[in-house]
Every structure is written in structure tokens, then in C-alpha cells.
């Protein structure tokens, strides 16, 4: 697909995808930053699960933000 021209208005769906993608990226960031707390309190399983979920959400958020840019 080609990138839209710089002056063209962004569709409502692309804007919504971008906002949802940024929200998901924010949640992923919080999960990734707070995961060391679980490792420090000897809850390794919870820490690993939180890291895996954070990385997965970061991937989904990045995909949505990139897809909305092509819109």
C-alpha cells in the first residue's frame, strides 16, 4: 500500500486504531516496567507471565499504530 499524502485527512477508523494502539502500548509499558517487582518478591512465575503479556501487548500495539499510519 502507498502512504497517504501529508495533507489528506485521516479516516475515523485509522484514528481509532492509532488511539487504541497507543493505549495498548501504554499498558504494555506499565507491565514491563513493573515486572521486576514480582521478581524481587520471589514471585517468579507472575513476573515471567507479566513479561510475556507485556511483550505480546507491545507487539499488538505497535502493529495497530503502524497499520493506522498506512490508512
PDB file of N, CA, C, O and CB in Angstrom:
ATOM      1  N   UNK A   1       0.837  -1.178   0.000  1.00  0.00           N
ATOM      2  CA  UNK A   1       0.000   0.000   0.000  1.00  0.00           C
ATOM      3  C   UNK A   1       0.880   1.239   0.000  1.00  0.00           C
ATOM      4  O   UNK A   1       2.028   1.204   0.444  1.00  0.00           O
ATOM      5  CB  UNK A   1      -0.951  -0.001   1.209  1.00  0.00           C
ATOM      6  N   UNK A   2       0.338   2.311  -0.493  1.00  0.00           N
ATOM      7  CA  UNK A   2       1.087   3.562  -0.521  1.00  0.00           C
ATOM      8  C   UNK A   2       0.706   4.409   0.683  1.00  0.00           C
ATOM      9  O   UNK A   2      -0.399   4.294   1.212  1.00  0.00           O
ATOM     10  CB  UNK A   2       0.827   4.334  -1.834  1.00  0.00           C
ATOM     11  N   UNK A   3       1.622   5.250   1.104  1.00  0.00           N
ATOM     12  CA  UNK A   3       1.355   6.150   2.219  1.00  0.00           C
ATOM     13  C   UNK A   3       0.453   7.272   1.747  1.00  0.00           C
ATOM     14  O   UNK A   3       0.583   7.737   0.614  1.00  0.00           O
ATOM     15  CB  UNK A   3       2.668   6.713   2.808  1.00  0.00           C
ATOM     16  N   UNK A   4      -0.468   7.718   2.604  1.00  0.00           N
ATOM     17  CA  UNK A   4      -1.318   8.840   2.211  1.00  0.00           C
ATOM     18  C   UNK A   4      -0.505  10.123   2.130  1.00  0.00           C
ATOM     19  O   UNK A   4       0.529  10.265   2.784  1.00  0.00           O
ATOM     20  CB  UNK A   4      -2.481   9.010   3.199  1.00  0.00           C
ATOM     21  N   UNK A   5      -0.984  11.043   1.325  1.00  0.00           N
ATOM     22  CA  UNK A   5      -0.308  12.332   1.196  1.00  0.00           C
ATOM     23  C   UNK A   5      -0.348  13.065   2.540  1.00  0.00           C
ATOM     24  O   UNK A   5      -1.288  12.879   3.313  1.00  0.00           O
ATOM     25  CB  UNK A   5      -0.968  13.195   0.076  1.00  0.00           C
ATOM     26  N   UNK A   6       0.656  13.891   2.827  1.00  0.00           N
ATOM     27  CA  UNK A   6       0.718  14.559   4.129  1.00  0.00           C
ATOM     28  C   UNK A   6      -0.487  15.432   4.456  1.00  0.00           C
ATOM     29  O   UNK A   6      -0.803  15.603   5.633  1.00  0.00           O
ATOM     30  CB  UNK A   6       1.939  15.393   4.190  1.00  0.00           C
ATOM     31  N   UNK A   7      -1.160  15.983   3.476  1.00  0.00           N
ATOM     32  CA  UNK A   7      -2.269  16.883   3.745  1.00  0.00           C
ATOM     33  C   UNK A   7      -3.637  16.221   3.809  1.00  0.00           C
ATOM     34  O   UNK A   7      -4.615  16.885   4.152  1.00  0.00           O
ATOM     35  CB  UNK A   7      -2.296  17.924   2.718  1.00  0.00           C
ATOM     36  N   UNK A   8      -3.737  14.943   3.492  1.00  0.00           N
ATOM     37  CA  UNK A   8      -5.035  14.290   3.456  1.00  0.00           C
ATOM     38  C   UNK A   8      -5.541  14.008   4.866  1.00  0.00           C
ATOM     39  O   UNK A   8      -4.758  13.658   5.749  1.00  0.00           O
ATOM     40  CB  UNK A   8      -4.957  12.994   2.651  1.00  0.00           C
ATOM     41  N   UNK A   9      -6.859  14.160   5.082  1.00  0.00           N
ATOM     42  CA  UNK A   9      -7.410  13.886   6.415  1.00  0.00           C
ATOM     43  C   UNK A   9      -7.366  12.381   6.717  1.00  0.00           C
ATOM     44  O   UNK A   9      -7.519  11.546   5.825  1.00  0.00           O
ATOM     45  CB  UNK A   9      -8.866  14.412   6.519  1.00  0.00           C
ATOM     46  N   UNK A  10      -7.159  12.068   7.973  1.00  0.00           N
ATOM     47  CA  UNK A  10      -7.089  10.672   8.403  1.00  0.00           C
ATOM     48  C   UNK A  10      -8.503  10.174   8.670  1.00  0.00           C
ATOM     49  O   UNK A  10      -9.312  10.879   9.272  1.00  0.00           O
ATOM     50  CB  UNK A  10      -6.193  10.515   9.673  1.00  0.00           C
ATOM     51  N   UNK A  11      -8.799   8.954   8.218  1.00  0.00           N
ATOM     52  CA  UNK A  11     -10.142   8.422   8.424  1.00  0.00           C
ATOM     53  C   UNK A  11     -10.385   8.174   9.907  1.00  0.00           C
ATOM     54  O   UNK A  11      -9.448   8.084  10.701  1.00  0.00           O
ATOM     55  CB  UNK A  11     -10.345   7.122   7.619  1.00  0.00           C
ATOM     56  N   UNK A  12     -11.647   8.066  10.257  1.00  0.00           N
ATOM     57  CA  UNK A  12     -12.017   7.856  11.648  1.00  0.00           C
ATOM     58  C   UNK A  12     -11.509   6.522  12.168  1.00  0.00           C
ATOM     59  O   UNK A  12     -11.077   6.423  13.316  1.00  0.00           O
ATOM     60  CB  UNK A  12     -13.518   7.934  11.808  1.00  0.00           C
ATOM     61  N   UNK A  13     -11.560   5.487  11.320  1.00  0.00           N
ATOM     62  CA  UNK A  13     -11.088   4.173  11.743  1.00  0.00           C
ATOM     63  C   UNK A  13      -9.584   4.179  11.980  1.00  0.00           C
ATOM     64  O   UNK A  13      -9.110   3.550  12.926  1.00  0.00           O
ATOM     65  CB  UNK A  13     -11.450   3.119  10.702  1.00  0.00           C
ATOM     66  N   UNK A  14      -8.826   4.876  11.142  1.00  0.00           N
ATOM     67  CA  UNK A  14      -7.380   4.945  11.325  1.00  0.00           C
ATOM     68  C   UNK A  14      -7.052   5.691  12.614  1.00  0.00           C
ATOM     69  O   UNK A  14      -6.130   5.313  13.336  1.00  0.00           O
ATOM     70  CB  UNK A  14      -6.709   5.631  10.116  1.00  0.00           C
ATOM     71  N   UNK A  15      -7.791   6.731  12.895  1.00  0.00           N
ATOM     72  CA  UNK A  15      -7.557   7.483  14.138  1.00  0.00           C
ATOM     73  C   UNK A  15      -7.870   6.611  15.343  1.00  0.00           C
ATOM     74  O   UNK A  15      -7.131   6.613  16.327  1.00  0.00           O
ATOM     75  CB  UNK A  15      -8.415   8.772  14.173  1.00  0.00           C
ATOM     76  N   UNK A  16      -8.964   5.868  15.264  1.00  0.00           N
ATOM     77  CA  UNK A  16      -9.351   4.979  16.367  1.00  0.00           C
ATOM     78  C   UNK A  16      -8.304   3.887  16.568  1.00  0.00           C
ATOM     79  O   UNK A  16      -7.944   3.572  17.703  1.00  0.00           O
ATOM     80  CB  UNK A  16     -10.735   4.346  16.096  1.00  0.00           C
ATOM     81  N   UNK A  17      -7.812   3.306  15.471  1.00  0.00           N
ATOM     82  CA  UNK A  17      -6.772   2.276  15.573  1.00  0.00           C
ATOM     83  C   UNK A  17      -5.519   2.836  16.218  1.00  0.00           C
ATOM     84  O   UNK A  17      -4.889   2.173  17.042  1.00  0.00           O
ATOM     85  CB  UNK A  17      -6.438   1.705  14.191  1.00  0.00           C
ATOM     86  N   UNK A  18      -5.158   4.050  15.846  1.00  0.00           N
ATOM     87  CA  UNK A  18      -3.959   4.669  16.421  1.00  0.00           C
ATOM     88  C   UNK A  18      -4.130   4.882  17.912  1.00  0.00           C
ATOM     89  O   UNK A  18      -3.217   4.588  18.684  1.00  0.00           O
ATOM     90  CB  UNK A  18      -3.652   6.005  15.732  1.00  0.00           C
ATOM     91  N   UNK A  19      -5.293   5.393  18.339  1.00  0.00           N
ATOM     92  CA  UNK A  19      -5.531   5.636  19.756  1.00  0.00           C
ATOM     93  C   UNK A  19      -5.548   4.337  20.557  1.00  0.00           C
ATOM     94  O   UNK A  19      -4.992   4.275  21.654  1.00  0.00           O
ATOM     95  CB  UNK A  19      -6.843   6.378  19.945  1.00  0.00           C
ATOM     96  N   UNK A  20      -6.183   3.304  20.013  1.00  0.00           N
ATOM     97  CA  UNK A  20      -6.209   2.010  20.704  1.00  0.00           C
ATOM     98  C   UNK A  20      -4.807   1.421  20.764  1.00  0.00           C
ATOM     99  O   UNK A  20      -4.412   0.849  21.780  1.00  0.00           O
ATOM    100  CB  UNK A  20      -7.173   1.028  20.000  1.00  0.00           C
ATOM    101  N   UNK A  21      -4.051   1.561  19.669  1.00  0.00           N
ATOM    102  CA  UNK A  21      -2.678   1.075  19.653  1.00  0.00           C
ATOM    103  C   UNK A  21      -1.817   1.767  20.691  1.00  0.00           C
ATOM    104  O   UNK A  21      -1.012   1.120  21.361  1.00  0.00           O
ATOM    105  CB  UNK A  21      -2.077   1.264  18.286  1.00  0.00           C
ATOM    106  N   UNK A  22      -1.978   3.083  20.831  1.00  0.00           N
ATOM    107  CA  UNK A  22      -1.215   3.818  21.834  1.00  0.00           C
ATOM    108  C   UNK A  22      -1.623   3.418  23.250  1.00  0.00           C
ATOM    109  O   UNK A  22      -0.776   3.342  24.139  1.00  0.00           O
ATOM    110  CB  UNK A  22      -1.402   5.320  21.642  1.00  0.00           C
ATOM    111  N   UNK A  23      -2.908   3.163  23.463  1.00  0.00           N
ATOM    112  CA  UNK A  23      -3.378   2.701  24.766  1.00  0.00           C
ATOM    113  C   UNK A  23      -2.763   1.344  25.112  1.00  0.00           C
ATOM    114  O   UNK A  23      -2.286   1.136  26.227  1.00  0.00           O
ATOM    115  CB  UNK A  23      -4.914   2.610  24.781  1.00  0.00           C
ATOM    116  N   UNK A  24      -2.780   0.433  24.150  1.00  0.00           N
ATOM    117  CA  UNK A  24      -2.213  -0.899  24.372  1.00  0.00           C
ATOM    118  C   UNK A  24      -0.705  -0.805  24.617  1.00  0.00           C
ATOM    119  O   UNK A  24      -0.174  -1.528  25.460  1.00  0.00           O
ATOM    120  CB  UNK A  24      -2.504  -1.820  23.166  1.00  0.00           C
ATOM    121  N   UNK A  25      -0.011   0.077  23.891  1.00  0.00           N
ATOM    122  CA  UNK A  25       1.416   0.283  24.138  1.00  0.00           C
ATOM    123  C   UNK A  25       1.664   0.823  25.548  1.00  0.00           C
ATOM    124  O   UNK A  25       2.641   0.444  26.194  1.00  0.00           O
ATOM    125  CB  UNK A  25       2.001   1.246  23.096  1.00  0.00           C
ATOM    126  N   UNK A  26       0.801   1.689  26.016  1.00  0.00           N
ATOM    127  CA  UNK A  26       0.937   2.218  27.373  1.00  0.00           C
ATOM    128  C   UNK A  26       0.755   1.137  28.429  1.00  0.00           C
ATOM    129  O   UNK A  26       1.500   1.090  29.407  1.00  0.00           O
ATOM    130  CB  UNK A  26      -0.068   3.331  27.601  1.00  0.00           C
ATOM    131  N   UNK A  27      -0.226   0.276  28.237  1.00  0.00           N
ATOM    132  CA  UNK A  27      -0.441  -0.835  29.166  1.00  0.00           C
ATOM    133  C   UNK A  27       0.761  -1.776  29.147  1.00  0.00           C
ATOM    134  O   UNK A  27       1.200  -2.248  30.195  1.00  0.00           O
ATOM    135  CB  UNK A  27      -1.734  -1.605  28.808  1.00  0.00           C
ATOM    136  N   UNK A  28       1.288  -2.045  27.961  1.00  0.00           N
ATOM    137  CA  UNK A  28       2.458  -2.915  27.845  1.00  0.00           C
ATOM    138  C   UNK A  28       3.650  -2.304  28.571  1.00  0.00           C
ATOM    139  O   UNK A  28       4.402  -3.015  29.239  1.00  0.00           O
ATOM    140  CB  UNK A  28       2.804  -3.164  26.366  1.00  0.00           C
ATOM    141  N   UNK A  29       3.828  -0.994  28.445  1.00  0.00           N
ATOM    142  CA  UNK A  29       4.941  -0.325  29.119  1.00  0.00           C
ATOM    143  C   UNK A  29       4.816  -0.459  30.637  1.00  0.00           C
ATOM    144  O   UNK A  29       5.803  -0.735  31.318  1.00  0.00           O
ATOM    145  CB  UNK A  29       4.997   1.160  28.721  1.00  0.00           C
ATOM    146  N   UNK A  30       3.617  -0.267  31.163  1.00  0.00           N
ATOM    147  CA  UNK A  30       3.405  -0.401  32.607  1.00  0.00           C
ATOM    148  C   UNK A  30       3.706  -1.829  33.061  1.00  0.00           C
ATOM    149  O   UNK A  30       4.339  -2.032  34.097  1.00  0.00           O
ATOM    150  CB  UNK A  30       1.957  -0.014  32.982  1.00  0.00           C
ATOM    151  N   UNK A  31       3.255  -2.810  32.294  1.00  0.00           N
ATOM    152  CA  UNK A  31       3.529  -4.200  32.656  1.00  0.00           C
ATOM    153  C   UNK A  31       5.021  -4.504  32.643  1.00  0.00           C
ATOM    154  O   UNK A  31       5.533  -5.160  33.549  1.00  0.00           O
ATOM    155  CB  UNK A  31       2.803  -5.143  31.710  1.00  0.00           C
ATOM    156  N   UNK A  32       5.713  -4.028  31.620  1.00  0.00           N
ATOM    157  CA  UNK A  32       7.141  -4.315  31.516  1.00  0.00           C
ATOM    158  C   UNK A  32       7.954  -3.604  32.600  1.00  0.00           C
ATOM    159  O   UNK A  32       8.911  -4.170  33.129  1.00  0.00           O
ATOM    160  CB  UNK A  32       7.650  -3.911  30.144  1.00  0.00           C
ATOM    161  N   UNK A  33       7.581  -2.379  32.927  1.00  0.00           N
ATOM    162  CA  UNK A  33       8.330  -1.625  33.927  1.00  0.00           C
ATOM    163  C   UNK A  33       8.075  -2.161  35.338  1.00  0.00           C
ATOM    164  O   UNK A  33       8.971  -2.138  36.181  1.00  0.00           O
ATOM    165  CB  UNK A  33       7.962  -0.142  33.855  1.00  0.00           C
ATOM    166  N   UNK A  34       6.866  -2.640  35.593  1.00  0.00           N
ATOM    167  CA  UNK A  34       6.540  -3.101  36.942  1.00  0.00           C
ATOM    168  C   UNK A  34       6.876  -4.574  37.178  1.00  0.00           C
ATOM    169  O   UNK A  34       6.768  -5.046  38.309  1.00  0.00           O
ATOM    170  CB  UNK A  34       5.078  -2.875  37.212  1.00  0.00           C
ATOM    171  N   UNK A  35       7.276  -5.304  36.150  1.00  0.00           N
ATOM    172  CA  UNK A  35       7.554  -6.733  36.336  1.00  0.00           C
ATOM    173  C   UNK A  35       8.726  -7.023  37.274  1.00  0.00           C
ATOM    174  O   UNK A  35       8.684  -8.054  37.945  1.00  0.00           O
ATOM    175  CB  UNK A  35       7.827  -7.364  35.007  1.00  0.00           C
ATOM    176  N   UNK A  36       9.771  -6.192  37.373  1.00  0.00           N
ATOM    177  CA  UNK A  36      10.844  -6.506  38.335  1.00  0.00           C
ATOM    178  C   UNK A  36      10.362  -6.602  39.781  1.00  0.00           C
ATOM    179  O   UNK A  36      10.999  -7.268  40.598  1.00  0.00           O
ATOM    180  CB  UNK A  36      11.925  -5.457  38.249  1.00  0.00           C
ATOM    181  N   UNK A  37       9.256  -5.953  40.105  1.00  0.00           N
ATOM    182  CA  UNK A  37       8.706  -6.035  41.459  1.00  0.00           C
ATOM    183  C   UNK A  37       8.362  -7.478  41.822  1.00  0.00           C
ATOM    184  O   UNK A  37       8.591  -7.912  42.951  1.00  0.00           O
ATOM    185  CB  UNK A  37       7.458  -5.147  41.585  1.00  0.00           C
ATOM    186  N   UNK A  38       7.814  -8.215  40.862  1.00  0.00           N
ATOM    187  CA  UNK A  38       7.445  -9.605  41.125  1.00  0.00           C
ATOM    188  C   UNK A  38       8.684 -10.469  41.319  1.00  0.00           C
ATOM    189  O   UNK A  38       8.685 -11.372  42.156  1.00  0.00           O
ATOM    190  CB  UNK A  38       6.590 -10.159  39.979  1.00  0.00           C
ATOM    191  N   UNK A  39       9.734 -10.202  40.557  1.00  0.00           N
ATOM    192  CA  UNK A  39      10.962 -10.973  40.719  1.00  0.00           C
ATOM    193  C   UNK A  39      11.607 -10.691  42.080  1.00  0.00           C
ATOM    194  O   UNK A  39      12.176 -11.592  42.696  1.00  0.00           O
ATOM    195  CB  UNK A  39      11.949 -10.651  39.584  1.00  0.00           C
ATOM    196  N   UNK A  40      11.521  -9.453  42.543  1.00  0.00           N
ATOM    197  CA  UNK A  40      12.106  -9.091  43.832  1.00  0.00           C
ATOM    198  C   UNK A  40      11.347  -9.721  44.997  1.00  0.00           C
ATOM    199  O   UNK A  40      11.930  -9.976  46.050  1.00  0.00           O
ATOM    200  CB  UNK A  40      12.131  -7.578  43.991  1.00  0.00           C
ATOM    201  N   UNK A  41      10.056  -9.972  44.815  1.00  0.00           N
ATOM    202  CA  UNK A  41       9.249 -10.562  45.892  1.00  0.00           C
ATOM    203  C   UNK A  41       9.147 -12.081  45.756  1.00  0.00           C
ATOM    204  O   UNK A  41       8.250 -12.692  46.338  1.00  0.00           O
ATOM    205  CB  UNK A  41       7.847  -9.948  45.898  1.00  0.00           C
ATOM    206  N   UNK A  42      10.045 -12.691  45.002  1.00  0.00           N
ATOM    207  CA  UNK A  42      10.112 -14.149  44.821  1.00  0.00           C
ATOM    208  C   UNK A  42       8.850 -14.746  44.186  1.00  0.00           C
ATOM    209  O   UNK A  42       8.512 -15.901  44.447  1.00  0.00           O
ATOM    210  CB  UNK A  42      10.356 -14.812  46.158  1.00  0.00           C
ATOM    211  N   UNK A  43       8.171 -13.984  43.374  1.00  0.00           N
ATOM    212  CA  UNK A  43       7.042 -14.497  42.593  1.00  0.00           C
ATOM    213  C   UNK A  43       7.480 -14.557  41.132  1.00  0.00           C
ATOM    214  O   UNK A  43       7.013 -13.785  40.294  1.00  0.00           O
ATOM    215  CB  UNK A  43       5.753 -13.595  42.768  1.00  0.00           C
ATOM    216  N   UNK A  44       8.377 -15.479  40.849  1.00  0.00           N
ATOM    217  CA  UNK A  44       8.997 -15.549  39.529  1.00  0.00           C
ATOM    218  C   UNK A  44       7.970 -15.882  38.444  1.00  0.00           C
ATOM    219  O   UNK A  44       8.031 -15.332  37.344  1.00  0.00           O
ATOM    220  CB  UNK A  44      10.117 -16.591  39.529  1.00  0.00           C
ATOM    221  N   UNK A  45       7.035 -16.771  38.744  1.00  0.00           N
ATOM    222  CA  UNK A  45       6.037 -17.168  37.739  1.00  0.00           C
ATOM    223  C   UNK A  45       5.187 -15.970  37.305  1.00  0.00           C
ATOM    224  O   UNK A  45       4.902 -15.796  36.120  1.00  0.00           O
ATOM    225  CB  UNK A  45       5.127 -18.287  38.295  1.00  0.00           C
ATOM    226  N   UNK A  46       4.793 -15.158  38.266  1.00  0.00           N
ATOM    227  CA  UNK A  46       3.989 -13.975  37.943  1.00  0.00           C
ATOM    228  C   UNK A  46       4.833 -12.978  37.136  1.00  0.00           C
ATOM    229  O   UNK A  46       4.331 -12.359  36.197  1.00  0.00           O
ATOM    230  CB  UNK A  46       3.444 -13.305  39.244  1.00  0.00           C
ATOM    231  N   UNK A  47       6.093 -12.824  37.495  1.00  0.00           N
ATOM    232  CA  UNK A  47       6.977 -11.920  36.771  1.00  0.00           C
ATOM    233  C   UNK A  47       7.174 -12.342  35.325  1.00  0.00           C
ATOM    234  O   UNK A  47       7.156 -11.511  34.417  1.00  0.00           O
ATOM    235  CB  UNK A  47       8.314 -11.840  37.464  1.00  0.00           C
ATOM    236  N   UNK A  48       7.363 -13.635  35.117  1.00  0.00           N
ATOM    237  CA  UNK A  48       7.526 -14.143  33.748  1.00  0.00           C
ATOM    238  C   UNK A  48       6.242 -13.968  32.951  1.00  0.00           C
ATOM    239  O   UNK A  48       6.278 -13.546  31.795  1.00  0.00           O
ATOM    240  CB  UNK A  48       7.939 -15.627  33.764  1.00  0.00           C
ATOM    241  N   UNK A  49       5.108 -14.291  33.564  1.00  0.00           N
ATOM    242  CA  UNK A  49       3.818 -14.125  32.882  1.00  0.00           C
ATOM    243  C   UNK A  49       3.587 -12.661  32.517  1.00  0.00           C
ATOM    244  O   UNK A  49       3.080 -12.361  31.436  1.00  0.00           O
ATOM    245  CB  UNK A  49       2.663 -14.641  33.770  1.00  0.00           C
ATOM    246  N   UNK A  50       3.955 -11.757  33.411  1.00  0.00           N
ATOM    247  CA  UNK A  50       3.775 -10.332  33.140  1.00  0.00           C
ATOM    248  C   UNK A  50       4.691  -9.872  32.010  1.00  0.00           C
ATOM    249  O   UNK A  50       4.287  -9.058  31.180  1.00  0.00           O
ATOM    250  CB  UNK A  50       4.043  -9.508  34.406  1.00  0.00           C
ATOM    251  N   UNK A  51       5.913 -10.381  31.970  1.00  0.00           N
ATOM    252  CA  UNK A  51       6.817 -10.043  30.868  1.00  0.00           C
ATOM    253  C   UNK A  51       6.281 -10.547  29.533  1.00  0.00           C
ATOM    254  O   UNK A  51       6.302  -9.822  28.539  1.00  0.00           O
ATOM    255  CB  UNK A  51       8.207 -10.626  31.124  1.00  0.00           C
ATOM    256  N   UNK A  52       5.803 -11.780  29.509  1.00  0.00           N
ATOM    257  CA  UNK A  52       5.274 -12.347  28.267  1.00  0.00           C
ATOM    258  C   UNK A  52       4.063 -11.543  27.789  1.00  0.00           C
ATOM    259  O   UNK A  52       3.957 -11.220  26.605  1.00  0.00           O
ATOM    260  CB  UNK A  52       4.889 -13.833  28.467  1.00  0.00           C
ATOM    261  N   UNK A  53       3.156 -11.224  28.704  1.00  0.00           N
ATOM    262  CA  UNK A  53       1.978 -10.442  28.335  1.00  0.00           C
ATOM    263  C   UNK A  53       2.369  -9.040  27.870  1.00  0.00           C
ATOM    264  O   UNK A  53       1.785  -8.519  26.919  1.00  0.00           O
ATOM    265  CB  UNK A  53       1.008 -10.352  29.518  1.00  0.00           C
ATOM    266  N   UNK A  54       3.346  -8.428  28.528  1.00  0.00           N
ATOM    267  CA  UNK A  54       3.801  -7.095  28.137  1.00  0.00           C
ATOM    268  C   UNK A  54       4.398  -7.082  26.742  1.00  0.00           C
ATOM    269  O   UNK A  54       4.136  -6.169  25.959  1.00  0.00           O
ATOM    270  CB  UNK A  54       4.816  -6.579  29.130  1.00  0.00           C
ATOM    271  N   UNK A  55       5.202  -8.092  26.427  1.00  0.00           N
ATOM    272  CA  UNK A  55       5.810  -8.164  25.089  1.00  0.00           C
ATOM    273  C   UNK A  55       4.738  -8.408  24.031  1.00  0.00           C
ATOM    274  O   UNK A  55       4.785  -7.819  22.951  1.00  0.00           O
ATOM    275  CB  UNK A  55       6.880  -9.284  25.032  1.00  0.00           C
ATOM    276  N   UNK A  56       3.770  -9.277  24.338  1.00  0.00           N
ATOM    277  CA  UNK A  56       2.689  -9.548  23.377  1.00  0.00           C
ATOM    278  C   UNK A  56       1.852  -8.288  23.129  1.00  0.00           C
ATOM    279  O   UNK A  56       1.524  -7.975  21.984  1.00  0.00           O
ATOM    280  CB  UNK A  56       1.782 -10.696  23.892  1.00  0.00           C
ATOM    281  N   UNK A  57       1.512  -7.574  24.191  1.00  0.00           N
ATOM    282  CA  UNK A  57       0.735  -6.345  24.023  1.00  0.00           C
ATOM    283  C   UNK A  57       1.526  -5.268  23.289  1.00  0.00           C
ATOM    284  O   UNK A  57       0.955  -4.495  22.519  1.00  0.00           O
ATOM    285  CB  UNK A  57       0.287  -5.820  25.380  1.00  0.00           C
ATOM    286  N   UNK A  58       2.828  -5.213  23.522  1.00  0.00           N
ATOM    287  CA  UNK A  58       3.656  -4.246  22.792  1.00  0.00           C
ATOM    288  C   UNK A  58       3.636  -4.549  21.296  1.00  0.00           C
ATOM    289  O   UNK A  58       3.593  -3.633  20.475  1.00  0.00           O
ATOM    290  CB  UNK A  58       5.109  -4.263  23.321  1.00  0.00           C
ATOM    291  N   UNK A  59       3.666  -5.819  20.947  1.00  0.00           N
ATOM    292  CA  UNK A  59       3.597  -6.203  19.539  1.00  0.00           C
ATOM    293  C   UNK A  59       2.270  -5.830  18.905  1.00  0.00           C
ATOM    294  O   UNK A  59       2.232  -5.314  17.788  1.00  0.00           O
ATOM    295  CB  UNK A  59       3.828  -7.687  19.394  1.00  0.00           C
ATOM    296  N   UNK A  60       1.180  -6.090  19.618  1.00  0.00           N
ATOM    297  CA  UNK A  60      -0.150  -5.747  19.105  1.00  0.00           C
ATOM    298  C   UNK A  60      -0.292  -4.231  18.972  1.00  0.00           C
ATOM    299  O   UNK A  60      -0.803  -3.741  17.965  1.00  0.00           O
ATOM    300  CB  UNK A  60      -1.255  -6.312  20.031  1.00  0.00           C
ATOM    301  N   UNK A  61       0.154  -3.493  19.978  1.00  0.00           N
ATOM    302  CA  UNK A  61       0.061  -2.034  19.922  1.00  0.00           C
ATOM    303  C   UNK A  61       0.879  -1.450  18.789  1.00  0.00           C
ATOM    304  O   UNK A  61       0.420  -0.551  18.084  1.00  0.00           O
ATOM    305  CB  UNK A  61       0.509  -1.433  21.231  1.00  0.00           C
ATOM    306  N   UNK A  62       2.096  -1.959  18.611  1.00  0.00           N
ATOM    307  CA  UNK A  62       2.938  -1.471  17.514  1.00  0.00           C
ATOM    308  C   UNK A  62       2.307  -1.784  16.163  1.00  0.00           C
ATOM    309  O   UNK A  62       2.361  -0.964  15.246  1.00  0.00           O
ATOM    310  CB  UNK A  62       4.342  -2.092  17.595  1.00  0.00           C
ATOM    311  N   UNK A  63       1.712  -2.958  16.038  1.00  0.00           N
ATOM    312  CA  UNK A  63       1.039  -3.317  14.787  1.00  0.00           C
ATOM    313  C   UNK A  63      -0.109  -2.351  14.495  1.00  0.00           C
ATOM    314  O   UNK A  63      -0.255  -1.886  13.365  1.00  0.00           O
ATOM    315  CB  UNK A  63       0.513  -4.765  14.854  1.00  0.00           C
ATOM    316  N   UNK A  64      -0.920  -2.050  15.503  1.00  0.00           N
ATOM    317  CA  UNK A  64      -2.048  -1.154  15.275  1.00  0.00           C
ATOM    318  C   UNK A  64      -1.596   0.255  14.923  1.00  0.00           C
ATOM    319  O   UNK A  64      -2.191   0.896  14.056  1.00  0.00           O
ATOM    320  CB  UNK A  64      -2.937  -1.115  16.498  1.00  0.00           C
ATOM    321  N   UNK A  65      -0.563   0.741  15.576  1.00  0.00           N
ATOM    322  CA  UNK A  65      -0.083   2.097  15.283  1.00  0.00           C
ATOM    323  C   UNK A  65       0.484   2.148  13.871  1.00  0.00           C
ATOM    324  O   UNK A  65       0.213   3.095  13.133  1.00  0.00           O
ATOM    325  CB  UNK A  65       0.990   2.543  16.314  1.00  0.00           C
ATOM    326  N   UNK A  66       1.268   1.140  13.483  1.00  0.00           N
ATOM    327  CA  UNK A  66       1.822   1.132  12.125  1.00  0.00           C
ATOM    328  C   UNK A  66       0.712   1.000  11.084  1.00  0.00           C
ATOM    329  O   UNK A  66       0.761   1.657  10.044  1.00  0.00           O
ATOM    330  CB  UNK A  66       2.838  -0.016  11.965  1.00  0.00           C
ATOM    331  N   UNK A  67      -0.280   0.166  11.349  1.00  0.00           N
ATOM    332  CA  UNK A  67      -1.371  -0.033  10.395  1.00  0.00           C
ATOM    333  C   UNK A  67      -2.202   1.241  10.237  1.00  0.00           C
ATOM    334  O   UNK A  67      -2.665   1.546   9.137  1.00  0.00           O
ATOM    335  CB  UNK A  67      -2.268  -1.197  10.846  1.00  0.00           C
ATOM    336  N   UNK A  68      -2.391   1.975  11.311  1.00  0.00           N
ATOM    337  CA  UNK A  68      -3.179   3.207  11.216  1.00  0.00           C
ATOM    338  C   UNK A  68      -2.440   4.276  10.412  1.00  0.00           C
ATOM    339  O   UNK A  68      -3.070   5.144   9.809  1.00  0.00           O
ATOM    340  CB  UNK A  68      -3.508   3.740  12.618  1.00  0.00           C
ATOM    341  N   UNK A  69      -1.121   4.218  10.400  1.00  0.00           N
ATOM    342  CA  UNK A  69      -0.344   5.184   9.629  1.00  0.00           C
ATOM    343  C   UNK A  69      -0.461   4.979   8.146  1.00  0.00           C
ATOM    344  O   UNK A  69      -0.290   5.921   7.372  1.00  0.00           O
ATOM    345  CB  UNK A  69       1.085   5.120  10.020  1.00  0.00           C
ATOM    346  N   UNK A  70      -0.750   3.759   7.733  1.00  0.00           N
ATOM    347  CA  UNK A  70      -0.887   3.447   6.290  1.00  0.00           C
ATOM    348  C   UNK A  70      -2.259   3.802   5.763  1.00  0.00           C
ATOM    349  O   UNK A  70      -2.445   3.992   4.561  1.00  0.00           O
ATOM    350  CB  UNK A  70      -0.618   1.966   6.032  1.00  0.00           C
ATOM    351  N   UNK A  71      -3.257   3.893   6.703  1.00  0.00           N
ATOM    352  CA  UNK A  71      -4.642   4.076   6.426  1.00  0.00           C
ATOM    353  C   UNK A  71      -5.024   4.843   5.260  1.00  0.00           C
ATOM    354  O   UNK A  71      -6.214   5.016   4.998  1.00  0.00           O
ATOM    355  CB  UNK A  71      -5.221   4.645   7.477  1.00  0.00           C
TER     356      UNK A  71
END
